[in-house]
Amino acid sequence: MLSAEEIQKYHDEGYVIPDYQLPTDVVNEMRAELDRLLDANPQMTADSLFVPHAPQGNPQGMTVPNAEKWLDFACHDDIVTMVADLIGEDIILWGTTVFGKPAHTGKATPWHQDGQYWPMRPLASCSAWIAIDDVAVENGCMRVVPGSHKGSDVLAHHTNTADDLTLNQELDTDQYDEDAAVDIILKPGQMSFHDINMVHGSRHNTSERRRAGYVLRFMPATSHFDREIGRELAAKSGTIDFVNRALYLVSGEDKGENDLQVGH
């Protein structure tokens, strides 16, 4: 699915926007399911909605009218094939998030690395960020620092509990160069892939347009989803439940001794 140049860019720079776009009917279905999800949860902010694909009790108390549909989107054959080009054939889907950054009030995401939040060891994961709406600078697109994924250590973060942020772990300002950041601009159905250690974030959305995306979290099945580490991270976040998280083997074999029964 991916060209040799696209695969090389991912490994060299930590991200890639493939020359690919989901079919229009799939994007329209995704947009309709997002409308259903938001209608079913008027009490919640749309900025970040966790694991709509999973069958167990939602960690945010969110009502999901059609979890199977969100799982279908996440397991789209083309997406899994592209992920296999990047991290190998043995793949586990371990998480999803809808970032529904609304017009006018959409929260910012602080500069961070995903590895600060996640319990697989060794740290290895590929995120697919799928645009449901047009994504531009004006409505708070994701921004990445190319090459910042290199190195095995997670950079220094601190806690920031500001109400206008989607996450509470923020990189120390001396850990990255914002001037080197690249804007990830996408049309509906386009997607970007990024590495677990990629430095990234996004600005507030003060525009007239929503900026919704569906993000899929895949890990190579050679890593172990450590639920004890997950227990510590869940206690720290107070929101995300890694202990009871359902894992889905979407390609190949599990080689990380993962528990594929919990949460199903």
Stockholm file with secondary structure:
# STOCKHOLM 1.0

chainA/1-264         MLSAEEIQKYHDEGYVIPDYQLPTDVVNEMRAELDRLLDANPQMTADSLFVPHAPQGNPQGMTVPNAEKWLDFACHDDIVTMVADLIGEDIILWGTTVFGKPAHTGKATPWHQDGQYWPMRPLASCSAWIAIDDVAVENGCMRVVPGSHKGSDVLAHHTNTADDLTLNQELDTDQYDEDAAVDIILKPGQMSFHDINMVHGSRHNTSERRRAGYVLRFMPATSHFDREIGRELAAKSGTIDFVNRALYLVSGEDKGENDLQVGH
#=GR chainA/1-264 SS CCCHHHHHHHHHHSEECCSCCCCHHHHHHHHHHHHHHHHTCTTSCSSCEECTTCCSCCTTCCCCTTHHHHHHHHTCHHHHHHHHHHHCSCEEEEEEEEEEECTTTBCBEEEECGGGTCCEESCCCEEEEEESSCBCTTTTCEEECTTTTCSSSCCCEEECCCTTBSCSEEECGGGCCGGGCEECCBCTTCEEEEETTCCEEECCBCSSSCEEEEEEEEEETTSEECHHHHHHHHHHHSSCCCTTCCCEEEESCCCSCCCCSTTC
#=GC SS_cons         CCCHHHHHHHHHHSEECCSCCCCHHHHHHHHHHHHHHHHTCTTSCSSCEECTTCCSCCTTCCCCTTHHHHHHHHTCHHHHHHHHHHHCSCEEEEEEEEEEECTTTBCBEEEECGGGTCCEESCCCEEEEEESSCBCTTTTCEEECTTTTCSSSCCCEEECCCTTBSCSEEECGGGCCGGGCEECCBCTTCEEEEETTCCEEECCBCSSSCEEEEEEEEEETTSEECHHHHHHHHHHHSSCCCTTCCCEEEESCCCSCCCCSTTC
//
